[in-house]
Amino acid sequence: MTDGSKGPNADNGAGEDFAERLDALKRDQASRLGGGKAGNAAPEAPESSAQGIGYALRMGTEMVASLLVGLAIGYGLDQWLGTKPWLMILFLFFGMAAGVSNVYRLANGMDMGVGWRRPDKQDE
Amino acid sequence: MAGPLEQFVIKPVGGGEMSSVAFTNSSMWMVLTIIAVTAFMVGGMRKRALVPGPWQSMAEATYEFIGSMIRDNVGDEGRKFFPFVFTLFMFILFGNLLGLIPYSFTFTSHIIVTMAMALFVFVLVTLVGLFKHGLHFFSFFVPSGAPVLMYPLMIPIEIISYLSRPVSLSVRLFANMMAGHTMMKVFAGFVFGLGAATFGLGGIAPIVMNVLLTGFEILVAFLQAYVFCVLTCLYLNDSLHLH
């Protein structure tokens, strides 16, 4: 492709081919990144610290949000059906269970959806 | 001295009576955000250089960032949702960042704003699932592999965990922005309180803390916009590909 004869490679010593040097650089970079983007083999490990913080921030809110939704559904059903405290208590526990299962799924299969998807391949 | 929560007060621009149709500081900063995003993208791509300059690289980098996010999390079918996710990301990101300018207003620190966006995502994702899969979409709520006896227990849990998505999506963004901005104001208040008691020396520590907090807030601004969009992508992926 390019001749590279007039490139300022005086300080590089031996004048290697440009493509060769590019390949070496790419290999070097890939080994330094540790298969972050290229490999994509390990979805379990967060790719960077920023993503790790992102996951950490998600954990807490997932639990609280499910709890609140369970509570709200129970309260609404109670208002509707006139069974004052019971459905709220029942759905509070459902909410807790949903929150725990959300966090479990989030922690187990990092790239999986938070909702109903379970980390496949490991269990069955 | 203003209290730490006074920065979140919504008031009409230029004084006057508060009404349901008033043009508030919140609306004004949303408009400014849209103008800033438009200026950023249009101004960056104006030259269309083959070798991009710094500004054009930034515009291209955001495009590539969202593009690869969708490619990784949704796949090829997610391509037609690119404009939606990109708009969402830029709106939240610029809203968060513009909110860090002194005397500005952070509209993402109000749960009504984040809840509106989260509910939009939620409704869109549900409709996409319904249109793509019809009533088969509801098979989502039935856990596969569980014994039938457990269904009365599992199905409400699955439904609750599905309904908790917009709540967690909106609460996360709103709580992070509000907590960060309140904390900055509280530390700024310490500057006066400690400084007045110790001839100004005590004010140094809170100022240092506030500088660090500002950096942290910039990180949070990016992170929350990123998390919001990644979750949108994951939800889209779930709706497009039933498991």
Interface residues (C-beta under 8 A of the other chain):
Chain A: A50 I53 G54 L57 R58 T61 E62 V64 A65 S66 L68 V69 G70 I73 F91 F94 G95 A97 A98 G99 S101 N102 D111 M112 G113 V114 G115 W116 R117 R118 D120 D123 E124
Chain B: N73 F140 F141 P143 G145 P156 I157 E158 I160 S161 Y162 L163 S164 R165 V167 S168 V171 R172 A175 N176 L219 F222 L223 Q224 Y226 V227 V230 L231 L234 Y235 N237 D238 H243
